[in-house]
Amino acid sequence: MACDTRVPGLVEALCVYQWVWTFLGMGISCTLLLAYLFFTPLWPLAALYLAWLFLDRNTPERGGRRSQWIREWRIWKHMSDYFPITLVKTAELNPKRNYVLGYHPHGVLCVGGFCNFCTEGTGFSKVFPGITPHMATLSGLFHLPVYRDYLLCSGKEIFFLPGLVRSPNCIFVLWRKTPICVVPPRTDTAPHTHTHTHTH
C-alpha cells in the first residue's frame, strides 16, 4: 500500500512540539522553578506542594489519576495525525478480562504508545469500548515536581514501574481487570526508526 504523502499542517506540528517540549523540558523547568520559589516570598507555596508530593506519593503506583477531559483534548488527535498514528483492531478483547499488551518498536519518546494508550488521539475507547488502558513507564519521571502531576492527571494513567510486569504496581492494575501496555526497553533501536516504515 502507498504511504501517506501529505504534509502535516502547522497546528499538527505545534501539537507535537508542545508534547516534545513537555516531555523533555517540563520536568527540569518545574524542578528549577520549585527550588527558586523557596528563596522568594512564595516559599510557603513550594512547601505546600512538597507536602502534597509526600501525601500523594503512592498515586503513581496505583494507576494514576485519570482525567477523561484531558485524554480527549483535540491536541492528541492533531498529534496522531501528524505522524500519522492509527490504532488497528485485529481481535476482539473482552472488557471483563485483563491483558498485558506489548508495544514495539519503542521508537523515540514512545509517541505511538502514548497516542494509542494514553490519549483518545486514535479513539481507543471507541475501538475497544469498556477497556481502560494503562501504560507503564520509568519511575524516575514521577520524581519531577509538577511534571509528575501532569503525567498523572493528563489522562495518561502512567504508573510507577520499578521492574518487570510482575512488579506489585502492574499486578495492582491487572487485578483491577484493566490492561497494561508494556514497552520493551530497547532504546538501542530508537536510532533505526524511519518515517513511514511501520504504516499500513
Backbone as JSON Lines, residues from 0, in Angstrom:
{"i":0,"aa":"M","n":[0.83,-1.18,0.0],"ca":[0.0,0.0,0.0],"c":[0.88,1.25,0.0]}
{"i":1,"aa":"A","n":[0.38,2.3,-0.57],"ca":[1.12,3.55,-0.63],"c":[1.14,4.24,0.72]}
{"i":2,"aa":"C","n":[2.24,4.89,1.02],"ca":[2.35,5.65,2.27],"c":[1.63,6.98,2.12]}
{"i":3,"aa":"D","n":[1.25,7.53,3.26],"ca":[0.61,8.85,3.28],"c":[1.68,9.89,2.95]}
{"i":4,"aa":"T","n":[1.47,10.68,1.91],"ca":[2.48,11.65,1.49],"c":[2.09,13.09,1.78]}
{"i":5,"aa":"R","n":[1.01,13.3,2.51],"ca":[0.57,14.66,2.79],"c":[1.56,15.35,3.72]}
{"i":6,"aa":"V","n":[1.57,16.65,3.67],"ca":[2.45,17.44,4.53],"c":[1.64,17.86,5.75]}
{"i":7,"aa":"P","n":[2.15,17.57,6.96],"ca":[1.41,17.95,8.17],"c":[1.23,19.47,8.25]}
{"i":8,"aa":"G","n":[0.11,19.88,8.79],"ca":[-0.19,21.28,8.95],"c":[0.52,21.9,10.14]}
{"i":9,"aa":"L","n":[0.45,23.2,10.23],"ca":[1.09,23.93,11.32],"c":[0.5,23.54,12.67]}
{"i":10,"aa":"V","n":[-0.81,23.36,12.74],"ca":[-1.46,23.01,14.01],"c":[-0.95,21.65,14.5]}
{"i":11,"aa":"E","n":[-0.85,20.69,13.58],"ca":[-0.36,19.37,13.96],"c":[1.09,19.44,14.44]}
{"i":12,"aa":"A","n":[1.91,20.22,13.73],"ca":[3.31,20.37,14.12],"c":[3.44,21.03,15.49]}
{"i":13,"aa":"L","n":[2.62,22.04,15.76],"ca":[2.65,22.71,17.07],"c":[2.22,21.77,18.19]}
{"i":14,"aa":"C","n":[1.26,20.9,17.93],"ca":[0.83,19.93,18.94],"c":[1.95,18.95,19.27]}
{"i":15,"aa":"V","n":[2.69,18.52,18.26],"ca":[3.83,17.63,18.5],"c":[4.92,18.38,19.25]}
{"i":16,"aa":"Y","n":[5.19,19.62,18.87],"ca":[6.2,20.43,19.55],"c":[5.85,20.6,21.03]}
{"i":17,"aa":"Q","n":[4.58,20.87,21.3],"ca":[4.13,21.01,22.68],"c":[4.43,19.76,23.48]}
{"i":18,"aa":"W","n":[4.17,18.6,22.89],"ca":[4.38,17.35,23.6],"c":[5.86,17.07,23.82]}
{"i":19,"aa":"V","n":[6.67,17.33,22.8],"ca":[8.11,17.11,22.92],"c":[8.69,18.04,23.99]}
{"i":20,"aa":"W","n":[8.28,19.32,23.97],"ca":[8.78,20.25,24.99],"c":[8.36,19.77,26.38]}
{"i":21,"aa":"T","n":[7.12,19.33,26.5],"ca":[6.64,18.85,27.79],"c":[7.47,17.67,28.26]}
{"i":22,"aa":"F","n":[7.72,16.72,27.36],"ca":[8.47,15.52,27.72],"c":[9.91,15.85,28.1]}
{"i":23,"aa":"L","n":[10.54,16.72,27.32],"ca":[11.96,16.99,27.52],"c":[12.25,18.13,28.49]}
{"i":24,"aa":"G","n":[11.36,19.12,28.58],"ca":[11.69,20.31,29.34],"c":[10.87,20.61,30.56]}
{"i":25,"aa":"M","n":[9.64,20.1,30.63],"ca":[8.77,20.49,31.73],"c":[9.28,20.01,33.09]}
{"i":26,"aa":"G","n":[9.81,18.79,33.15],"ca":[10.29,18.25,34.42],"c":[11.4,19.07,35.03]}
{"i":27,"aa":"I","n":[12.44,19.34,34.26],"ca":[13.57,20.11,34.78],"c":[13.17,21.56,35.03]}
{"i":28,"aa":"S","n":[12.34,22.13,34.16],"ca":[11.91,23.52,34.35],"c":[11.12,23.68,35.64]}
{"i":29,"aa":"C","n":[10.21,22.76,35.89],"ca":[9.4,22.86,37.12],"c":[10.22,22.56,38.37]}
{"i":30,"aa":"T","n":[11.21,21.7,38.25],"ca":[12.1,21.43,39.38],"c":[12.88,22.69,39.74]}
{"i":31,"aa":"L","n":[13.42,23.36,38.73],"ca":[14.17,24.6,38.98],"c":[13.26,25.7,39.52]}
{"i":32,"aa":"L","n":[12.05,25.8,39.0],"ca":[11.1,26.8,39.48],"c":[10.74,26.55,40.94]}
{"i":33,"aa":"L","n":[10.5,25.28,41.3],"ca":[10.17,24.96,42.69],"c":[11.33,25.32,43.62]}
{"i":34,"aa":"A","n":[12.55,25.0,43.21],"ca":[13.72,25.36,44.02],"c":[13.84,26.88,44.16]}
{"i":35,"aa":"Y","n":[13.61,27.61,43.08],"ca":[13.66,29.08,43.12],"c":[12.62,29.64,44.07]}
{"i":36,"aa":"L","n":[11.41,29.08,44.08],"ca":[10.33,29.59,44.93],"c":[10.7,29.56,46.41]}
{"i":37,"aa":"F","n":[11.57,28.64,46.81],"ca":[11.99,28.58,48.22],"c":[12.79,29.81,48.64]}
{"i":38,"aa":"F","n":[13.3,30.57,47.7],"ca":[14.09,31.76,48.0],"c":[13.31,33.05,47.71]}
{"i":39,"aa":"T","n":[12.0,32.92,47.64],"ca":[11.14,34.08,47.38],"c":[10.07,34.13,48.47]}
{"i":40,"aa":"P","n":[9.27,35.19,48.5],"ca":[8.16,35.25,49.45],"c":[7.1,34.17,49.2]}
{"i":41,"aa":"L","n":[7.18,33.48,48.1],"ca":[6.23,32.4,47.79],"c":[6.68,31.04,48.31]}
{"i":42,"aa":"W","n":[7.69,31.03,49.21],"ca":[8.19,29.76,49.7],"c":[7.11,28.89,50.36]}
{"i":43,"aa":"P","n":[6.06,29.47,51.01],"ca":[5.03,28.58,51.56],"c":[4.31,27.76,50.48]}
{"i":44,"aa":"L","n":[4.16,28.34,49.3],"ca":[3.54,27.61,48.19],"c":[4.38,26.39,47.81]}
{"i":45,"aa":"A","n":[5.68,26.59,47.72],"ca":[6.58,25.48,47.41],"c":[6.56,24.43,48.51]}
{"i":46,"aa":"A","n":[6.51,24.87,49.77],"ca":[6.46,23.93,50.89],"c":[5.16,23.13,50.88]}
{"i":47,"aa":"L","n":[4.04,23.8,50.57],"ca":[2.76,23.09,50.47],"c":[2.79,22.05,49.35]}
{"i":48,"aa":"Y","n":[3.42,22.4,48.24],"ca":[3.5,21.45,47.14],"c":[4.34,20.24,47.52]}
{"i":49,"aa":"L","n":[5.45,20.46,48.23],"ca":[6.26,19.33,48.68],"c":[5.48,18.45,49.65]}
{"i":50,"aa":"A","n":[4.67,19.06,50.51],"ca":[3.81,18.28,51.41],"c":[2.82,17.45,50.59]}
{"i":51,"aa":"W","n":[2.25,18.07,49.54],"ca":[1.34,17.34,48.65],"c":[2.05,16.14,48.0]}
{"i":52,"aa":"L","n":[3.29,16.34,47.56],"ca":[4.05,15.24,46.97],"c":[4.2,14.09,47.95]}
{"i":53,"aa":"F","n":[4.47,14.43,49.21],"ca":[4.63,13.38,50.22],"c":[3.31,12.64,50.45]}
{"i":54,"aa":"L","n":[2.22,13.39,50.6],"ca":[0.93,12.76,50.86],"c":[0.41,11.96,49.66]}
{"i":55,"aa":"D","n":[0.78,12.37,48.48],"ca":[0.29,11.74,47.25],"c":[1.32,10.78,46.63]}
{"i":56,"aa":"R","n":[2.3,10.38,47.39],"ca":[3.42,9.61,46.86],"c":[3.06,8.24,46.31]}
{"i":57,"aa":"N","n":[1.95,7.65,46.76],"ca":[1.58,6.31,46.29],"c":[0.68,6.31,45.06]}
{"i":58,"aa":"T","n":[0.19,7.46,44.64],"ca":[-0.72,7.52,43.49],"c":[-0.1,6.94,42.22]}
{"i":59,"aa":"P","n":[1.16,7.23,41.89],"ca":[1.72,6.64,40.67],"c":[1.74,5.11,40.69]}
{"i":60,"aa":"E","n":[1.81,4.53,41.87],"ca":[1.85,3.08,41.99],"c":[0.46,2.45,41.93]}
{"i":61,"aa":"R","n":[-0.56,3.26,41.88],"ca":[-1.93,2.74,41.91],"c":[-2.75,3.14,40.69]}
{"i":62,"aa":"G","n":[-2.09,3.36,39.56],"ca":[-2.83,3.6,38.33],"c":[-3.05,5.05,37.98]}
{"i":63,"aa":"G","n":[-2.56,5.96,38.76],"ca":[-2.66,7.37,38.42],"c":[-4.01,7.99,38.72]}
{"i":64,"aa":"R","n":[-4.27,9.09,38.05],"ca":[-5.48,9.88,38.26],"c":[-6.06,10.23,36.9]}
{"i":65,"aa":"R","n":[-6.9,9.38,36.36],"ca":[-7.42,9.57,35.01],"c":[-8.29,10.8,34.91]}
{"i":66,"aa":"S","n":[-8.08,11.56,33.84],"ca":[-8.92,12.7,33.51],"c":[-9.39,12.51,32.07]}
{"i":67,"aa":"Q","n":[-10.61,12.06,31.91],"ca":[-11.13,11.82,30.57],"c":[-11.15,13.1,29.74]}
{"i":68,"aa":"W","n":[-11.39,14.22,30.41],"ca":[-11.39,15.51,29.72],"c":[-10.04,15.77,29.05]}
{"i":69,"aa":"I","n":[-8.95,15.53,29.77],"ca":[-7.62,15.75,29.21],"c":[-7.29,14.68,28.18]}
{"i":70,"aa":"R","n":[-7.7,13.44,28.41],"ca":[-7.48,12.38,27.41],"c":[-8.13,12.72,26.07]}
{"i":71,"aa":"E","n":[-9.19,13.49,26.08],"ca":[-9.92,13.81,24.85],"c":[-9.54,15.16,24.25]}
{"i":72,"aa":"W","n":[-8.51,15.8,24.76],"ca":[-8.07,17.06,24.18],"c":[-7.83,16.89,22.68]}
{"i":73,"aa":"R","n":[-8.19,17.87,21.92],"ca":[-8.04,17.83,20.46],"c":[-6.57,17.77,20.03]}
{"i":74,"aa":"I","n":[-5.67,18.27,20.87],"ca":[-4.24,18.25,20.5],"c":[-3.74,16.83,20.27]}
{"i":75,"aa":"W","n":[-4.3,15.86,20.99],"ca":[-3.84,14.47,20.83],"c":[-4.23,13.93,19.45]}
{"i":76,"aa":"K","n":[-5.4,14.31,18.95],"ca":[-5.8,13.9,17.6],"c":[-4.9,14.54,16.56]}
{"i":77,"aa":"H","n":[-4.59,15.83,16.74],"ca":[-3.67,16.5,15.81],"c":[-2.29,15.84,15.85]}
{"i":78,"aa":"M","n":[-1.84,15.48,17.04],"ca":[-0.54,14.84,17.17],"c":[-0.54,13.48,16.48]}
{"i":79,"aa":"S","n":[-1.61,12.71,16.64],"ca":[-1.71,11.42,15.96],"c":[-1.74,11.59,14.45]}
{"i":80,"aa":"D","n":[-2.4,12.63,13.98],"ca":[-2.48,12.89,12.55],"c":[-1.14,13.33,11.96]}
{"i":81,"aa":"Y","n":[-0.29,13.95,12.78],"ca":[0.99,14.44,12.3],"c":[1.87,13.32,11.75]}
{"i":82,"aa":"F","n":[1.88,12.16,12.44],"ca":[2.85,11.12,12.09],"c":[2.5,10.26,10.88]}
{"i":83,"aa":"P","n":[1.44,9.78,10.51],"ca":[0.18,9.54,11.21],"c":[0.24,8.25,12.04]}
{"i":84,"aa":"I","n":[-0.49,8.26,13.14],"ca":[-0.58,7.1,14.03],"c":[-2.01,6.6,13.99]}
{"i":85,"aa":"T","n":[-2.18,5.3,13.82],"ca":[-3.51,4.71,13.83],"c":[-3.53,3.52,14.77]}
{"i":86,"aa":"L","n":[-4.69,3.19,15.24],"ca":[-4.89,2.02,16.09],"c":[-5.66,1.0,15.25]}
{"i":87,"aa":"V","n":[-5.06,-0.15,15.02],"ca":[-5.67,-1.18,14.18],"c":[-6.14,-2.32,15.07]}
{"i":88,"aa":"K","n":[-7.43,-2.61,15.01],"ca":[-8.01,-3.69,15.81],"c":[-7.89,-5.0,15.03]}
{"i":89,"aa":"T","n":[-7.2,-5.97,15.61],"ca":[-7.03,-7.26,14.96],"c":[-7.79,-8.38,15.67]}
{"i":90,"aa":"A","n":[-8.32,-8.08,16.85],"ca":[-9.07,-9.09,17.59],"c":[-10.0,-8.4,18.58]}
{"i":91,"aa":"E","n":[-11.08,-9.09,18.91],"ca":[-11.99,-8.6,19.95],"c":[-11.37,-8.86,21.31]}
{"i":92,"aa":"L","n":[-11.47,-7.9,22.2],"ca":[-10.99,-8.06,23.57],"c":[-12.16,-7.98,24.52]}
{"i":93,"aa":"N","n":[-12.26,-8.96,25.39],"ca":[-13.33,-9.0,26.39],"c":[-13.02,-7.98,27.48]}
{"i":94,"aa":"P","n":[-13.89,-6.98,27.7],"ca":[-13.61,-5.97,28.73],"c":[-13.62,-6.5,30.15]}
{"i":95,"aa":"K","n":[-14.08,-7.72,30.35],"ca":[-14.12,-8.31,31.71],"c":[-12.82,-9.04,32.05]}
{"i":96,"aa":"R","n":[-11.88,-9.06,31.12],"ca":[-10.61,-9.74,31.35],"c":[-9.49,-8.71,31.41]}
{"i":97,"aa":"N","n":[-8.34,-9.14,31.91],"ca":[-7.18,-8.24,31.92],"c":[-6.16,-8.73,30.9]}
{"i":98,"aa":"Y","n":[-5.33,-7.81,30.42],"ca":[-4.37,-8.12,29.37],"c":[-3.05,-7.42,29.64]}
{"i":99,"aa":"V","n":[-1.96,-8.06,29.2],"ca":[-0.67,-7.4,29.14],"c":[-0.41,-7.18,27.66]}
{"i":100,"aa":"L","n":[-0.36,-5.91,27.25],"ca":[-0.15,-5.55,25.86],"c":[1.31,-5.16,25.66]}
{"i":101,"aa":"G","n":[1.89,-5.61,24.58],"ca":[3.26,-5.23,24.26],"c":[3.26,-4.21,23.13]}
{"i":102,"aa":"Y","n":[4.07,-3.2,23.25],"ca":[4.16,-2.15,22.23],"c":[5.58,-2.13,21.68]}
{"i":103,"aa":"H","n":[5.72,-2.32,20.37],"ca":[7.04,-2.35,19.75],"c":[6.92,-1.82,18.33]}
{"i":104,"aa":"P","n":[7.84,-1.11,17.78],"ca":[9.13,-0.75,18.36],"c":[9.0,0.44,19.3]}
{"i":105,"aa":"H","n":[9.95,0.54,20.19],"ca":[9.97,1.61,21.18],"c":[9.99,2.97,20.49]}
{"i":106,"aa":"G","n":[10.88,3.12,19.54],"ca":[10.98,4.4,18.83],"c":[11.5,5.5,19.74]}
{"i":107,"aa":"V","n":[11.36,6.72,19.27],"ca":[11.81,7.87,20.04],"c":[10.63,8.41,20.85]}
{"i":108,"aa":"L","n":[10.77,8.48,22.15],"ca":[9.76,9.01,23.07],"c":[8.45,8.21,23.12]}
{"i":109,"aa":"C","n":[8.38,7.05,22.55],"ca":[7.16,6.2,22.57],"c":[5.91,6.96,22.12]}
{"i":110,"aa":"V","n":[6.02,7.71,21.07],"ca":[4.91,8.54,20.62],"c":[3.69,7.7,20.25]}
{"i":111,"aa":"G","n":[3.91,6.59,19.55],"ca":[2.79,5.74,19.15],"c":[2.08,5.14,20.35]}
{"i":112,"aa":"G","n":[2.83,4.66,21.31],"ca":[2.21,4.12,22.53],"c":[1.46,5.17,23.29]}
{"i":113,"aa":"F","n":[2.04,6.36,23.38],"ca":[1.38,7.46,24.06],"c":[0.05,7.81,23.4]}
{"i":114,"aa":"C","n":[0.08,8.0,22.07],"ca":[-1.14,8.4,21.35],"c":[-2.21,7.31,21.4]}
{"i":115,"aa":"N","n":[-1.82,6.05,21.35],"ca":[-2.79,4.97,21.34],"c":[-3.36,4.64,22.71]}
{"i":116,"aa":"F","n":[-2.52,4.59,23.74],"ca":[-2.95,4.09,25.04],"c":[-3.14,5.15,26.12]}
{"i":117,"aa":"C","n":[-2.57,6.33,25.93],"ca":[-2.63,7.36,26.97],"c":[-3.59,8.49,26.62]}
{"i":118,"aa":"T","n":[-4.06,8.52,25.38],"ca":[-4.98,9.57,24.95],"c":[-6.08,8.95,24.1]}
{"i":119,"aa":"E","n":[-6.99,9.78,23.68],"ca":[-8.02,9.35,22.73],"c":[-7.68,9.86,21.32]}
{"i":120,"aa":"G","n":[-6.4,10.13,21.07],"ca":[-5.96,10.62,19.77],"c":[-6.28,9.67,18.63]}
{"i":121,"aa":"T","n":[-6.29,8.37,18.92],"ca":[-6.63,7.37,17.9],"c":[-7.96,6.68,18.21]}
{"i":122,"aa":"G","n":[-8.68,7.19,19.2],"ca":[-10.01,6.66,19.51],"c":[-10.02,5.31,20.2]}
{"i":123,"aa":"F","n":[-9.12,5.09,21.17],"ca":[-9.03,3.79,21.84],"c":[-10.36,3.36,22.42]}
{"i":124,"aa":"S","n":[-11.07,4.25,23.11],"ca":[-12.32,3.86,23.78],"c":[-13.42,3.52,22.79]}
{"i":125,"aa":"K","n":[-13.32,4.02,21.56],"ca":[-14.3,3.65,20.54],"c":[-13.95,2.31,19.88]}
{"i":126,"aa":"V","n":[-12.66,2.06,19.73],"ca":[-12.2,0.81,19.12],"c":[-12.37,-0.35,20.1]}
{"i":127,"aa":"F","n":[-12.05,-0.11,21.38],"ca":[-12.16,-1.12,22.42],"c":[-13.04,-0.6,23.56]}
{"i":128,"aa":"P","n":[-14.36,-0.54,23.37],"ca":[-15.24,0.01,24.41],"c":[-15.19,-0.83,25.69]}
{"i":129,"aa":"G","n":[-15.22,-0.12,26.81],"ca":[-15.22,-0.79,28.11],"c":[-13.85,-1.15,28.64]}
{"i":130,"aa":"I","n":[-12.8,-0.89,27.88],"ca":[-11.44,-1.22,28.3],"c":[-10.7,0.08,28.63]}
{"i":131,"aa":"T","n":[-10.07,0.11,29.8],"ca":[-9.32,1.28,30.26],"c":[-7.83,0.94,30.23]}
{"i":132,"aa":"P","n":[-7.08,1.47,29.28],"ca":[-5.66,1.11,29.18],"c":[-4.79,1.85,30.18]}
{"i":133,"aa":"H","n":[-3.72,1.23,30.56],"ca":[-2.67,1.83,31.38],"c":[-1.36,1.63,30.64]}
{"i":134,"aa":"M","n":[-0.43,2.51,30.83],"ca":[0.87,2.35,30.18],"c":[1.98,2.51,31.2]}
{"i":135,"aa":"A","n":[2.87,1.54,31.23],"ca":[3.98,1.55,32.18],"c":[5.08,2.48,31.68]}
{"i":136,"aa":"T","n":[5.75,3.13,32.6],"ca":[6.87,4.0,32.24],"c":[7.9,3.98,33.36]}
{"i":137,"aa":"L","n":[8.99,4.68,33.17],"ca":[10.07,4.72,34.14],"c":[9.65,5.45,35.41]}
{"i":138,"aa":"S","n":[10.06,4.93,36.53],"ca":[9.67,5.52,37.81],"c":[10.28,6.91,38.01]}
{"i":139,"aa":"G","n":[11.42,7.18,37.41],"ca":[12.09,8.47,37.59],"c":[11.26,9.66,37.12]}
{"i":140,"aa":"L","n":[10.35,9.45,36.18],"ca":[9.51,10.54,35.7],"c":[8.59,11.08,36.79]}
{"i":141,"aa":"F","n":[8.34,10.28,37.82],"ca":[7.43,10.69,38.88],"c":[8.14,11.35,40.05]}
{"i":142,"aa":"H","n":[9.42,11.64,39.87],"ca":[10.17,12.37,40.89],"c":[10.33,13.84,40.5]}
{"i":143,"aa":"L","n":[9.8,14.21,39.36],"ca":[9.91,15.59,38.88],"c":[8.64,16.35,39.25]}
{"i":144,"aa":"P","n":[8.77,17.41,40.06],"ca":[7.57,18.12,40.5],"c":[6.79,18.73,39.34]}
{"i":145,"aa":"V","n":[5.51,18.82,39.5],"ca":[4.52,19.34,38.56],"c":[4.42,18.43,37.33]}
{"i":146,"aa":"Y","n":[5.54,18.07,36.72],"ca":[5.51,17.14,35.59],"c":[4.87,15.82,36.0]}
{"i":147,"aa":"R","n":[5.17,15.39,37.21],"ca":[4.57,14.18,37.76],"c":[3.05,14.29,37.78]}
{"i":148,"aa":"D","n":[2.55,15.41,38.22],"ca":[1.1,15.61,38.28],"c":[0.5,15.73,36.88]}
{"i":149,"aa":"Y","n":[1.26,16.3,35.97],"ca":[0.83,16.37,34.58],"c":[0.66,14.95,34.02]}
{"i":150,"aa":"L","n":[1.64,14.09,34.31],"ca":[1.56,12.71,33.85],"c":[0.35,12.01,34.45]}
{"i":151,"aa":"L","n":[0.13,12.2,35.73],"ca":[-0.97,11.52,36.42],"c":[-2.33,12.06,36.01]}
{"i":152,"aa":"C","n":[-2.43,13.36,35.79],"ca":[-3.72,13.99,35.51],"c":[-4.01,14.2,34.03]}
{"i":153,"aa":"S","n":[-3.04,14.01,33.2],"ca":[-3.26,14.28,31.78],"c":[-4.03,13.17,31.09]}
{"i":154,"aa":"G","n":[-4.45,12.2,31.84],"ca":[-5.19,11.11,31.23],"c":[-4.28,9.97,30.83]}
{"i":155,"aa":"K","n":[-3.01,10.1,31.11],"ca":[-2.06,9.07,30.72],"c":[-2.2,7.82,31.57]}
{"i":156,"aa":"E","n":[-2.57,8.0,32.82],"ca":[-2.64,6.89,33.76],"c":[-1.37,6.07,33.72]}
{"i":157,"aa":"I","n":[-0.25,6.74,33.62],"ca":[1.02,6.04,33.66],"c":[1.37,5.83,35.13]}
{"i":158,"aa":"F","n":[1.95,4.72,35.43],"ca":[2.26,4.45,36.83],"c":[3.67,3.97,36.98]}
{"i":159,"aa":"F","n":[4.11,3.98,38.21],"ca":[5.45,3.61,38.62],"c":[5.76,2.18,38.21]}
{"i":160,"aa":"L","n":[6.86,1.96,37.5],"ca":[7.25,0.62,37.08],"c":[8.72,0.39,37.42]}
{"i":161,"aa":"P","n":[9.01,-0.14,38.62],"ca":[10.4,-0.31,39.0],"c":[11.05,-1.54,38.4]}
{"i":162,"aa":"G","n":[10.27,-2.48,37.92],"ca":[10.86,-3.71,37.41],"c":[10.04,-4.32,36.3]}
{"i":163,"aa":"L","n":[9.82,-5.57,36.39],"ca":[9.12,-6.31,35.35],"c":[7.61,-6.25,35.54]}
{"i":164,"aa":"V","n":[6.88,-6.91,34.64],"ca":[5.42,-6.91,34.69],"c":[4.93,-7.54,35.99]}
{"i":165,"aa":"R","n":[5.73,-8.35,36.63],"ca":[5.29,-8.97,37.88],"c":[5.47,-8.06,39.09]}
{"i":166,"aa":"S","n":[5.86,-6.82,38.86],"ca":[6.01,-5.88,39.97],"c":[4.65,-5.64,40.62]}
{"i":167,"aa":"P","n":[4.62,-5.26,41.91],"ca":[3.35,-5.03,42.59],"c":[2.47,-4.0,41.9]}
{"i":168,"aa":"N","n":[3.06,-3.0,41.26],"ca":[2.28,-1.97,40.58],"c":[1.49,-2.55,39.41]}
{"i":169,"aa":"C","n":[2.16,-3.37,38.6],"ca":[1.48,-3.98,37.46],"c":[0.42,-4.97,37.94]}
{"i":170,"aa":"I","n":[0.72,-5.72,38.97],"ca":[-0.24,-6.68,39.5],"c":[-1.47,-5.94,40.01]}
{"i":171,"aa":"F","n":[-1.28,-4.77,40.65],"ca":[-2.41,-3.98,41.13],"c":[-3.32,-3.58,39.97]}
{"i":172,"aa":"V","n":[-2.73,-3.11,38.88],"ca":[-3.54,-2.69,37.73],"c":[-4.24,-3.89,37.09]}
{"i":173,"aa":"L","n":[-3.53,-5.0,36.93],"ca":[-4.14,-6.19,36.34],"c":[-5.24,-6.75,37.24]}
{"i":174,"aa":"W","n":[-5.07,-6.65,38.54],"ca":[-6.07,-7.13,39.49],"c":[-7.38,-6.36,39.32]}
{"i":175,"aa":"R","n":[-7.29,-5.09,38.89],"ca":[-8.48,-4.27,38.65],"c":[-9.14,-4.59,37.31]}
{"i":176,"aa":"K","n":[-8.64,-5.62,36.62],"ca":[-9.19,-6.07,35.33],"c":[-9.07,-5.0,34.26]}
{"i":177,"aa":"T","n":[-7.94,-4.35,34.21],"ca":[-7.67,-3.39,33.14],"c":[-6.34,-3.76,32.5]}
{"i":178,"aa":"P","n":[-6.18,-3.52,31.21],"ca":[-4.93,-3.91,30.54],"c":[-3.79,-2.96,30.85]}
{"i":179,"aa":"I","n":[-2.6,-3.49,30.77],"ca":[-1.4,-2.68,30.94],"c":[-0.57,-2.82,29.67]}
{"i":180,"aa":"C","n":[-0.06,-1.73,29.18],"ca":[0.79,-1.74,27.99],"c":[2.24,-1.61,28.45]}
{"i":181,"aa":"V","n":[3.06,-2.56,28.06],"ca":[4.46,-2.56,28.43],"c":[5.28,-2.34,27.16]}
{"i":182,"aa":"V","n":[6.24,-1.44,27.25],"ca":[7.13,-1.16,26.12],"c":[8.48,-1.78,26.45]}
{"i":183,"aa":"P","n":[8.87,-2.81,25.71],"ca":[10.18,-3.42,25.98],"c":[11.29,-2.38,25.89]}
{"i":184,"aa":"P","n":[12.2,-2.36,26.85],"ca":[13.23,-1.3,26.9],"c":[14.35,-1.52,25.91]}
{"i":185,"aa":"R","n":[14.08,-1.28,24.64],"ca":[15.08,-1.44,23.6],"c":[15.43,-0.07,23.03]}
{"i":186,"aa":"T","n":[16.04,0.78,23.82],"ca":[16.37,2.12,23.35],"c":[17.43,2.1,22.27]}
{"i":187,"aa":"D","n":[18.15,0.97,22.14],"ca":[19.16,0.91,21.08],"c":[18.52,0.86,19.7]}
{"i":188,"aa":"T","n":[17.19,0.58,19.63],"ca":[16.51,0.55,18.34],"c":[16.02,1.94,17.92]}
{"i":189,"aa":"A","n":[16.01,2.89,18.83],"ca":[15.49,4.22,18.51],"c":[16.18,4.89,17.33]}
{"i":190,"aa":"P","n":[17.52,4.81,17.21],"ca":[18.15,5.47,16.05],"c":[17.78,4.84,14.71]}
{"i":191,"aa":"H","n":[17.22,3.64,14.73],"ca":[16.89,2.94,13.49],"c":[15.44,3.12,13.07]}
{"i":192,"aa":"T","n":[14.7,4.01,13.72],"ca":[13.32,4.25,13.32],"c":[13.3,5.19,12.13]}
{"i":193,"aa":"H","n":[12.42,4.9,11.2],"ca":[12.31,5.7,9.98],"c":[10.85,6.0,9.7]}
{"i":194,"aa":"T","n":[10.59,7.18,9.19],"ca":[9.23,7.6,8.86],"c":[8.61,6.66,7.84]}
{"i":195,"aa":"H","n":[7.35,6.32,8.07],"ca":[6.52,5.53,7.16],"c":[6.98,4.08,6.97]}
{"i":196,"aa":"T","n":[7.84,3.55,7.84],"ca":[8.26,2.16,7.68],"c":[7.33,1.19,8.39]}
{"i":197,"aa":"H","n":[6.48,1.67,9.29],"ca":[5.57,0.81,10.02],"c":[4.12,1.23,9.81]}
{"i":198,"aa":"T","n":[3.8,1.68,8.62],"ca":[2.42,2.12,8.34],"c":[1.72,1.09,7.49]}
{"i":199,"aa":"H","n":[0.41,1.13,7.52],"ca":[-0.39,0.19,6.73],"c":[-0.93,0.89,5.51]}
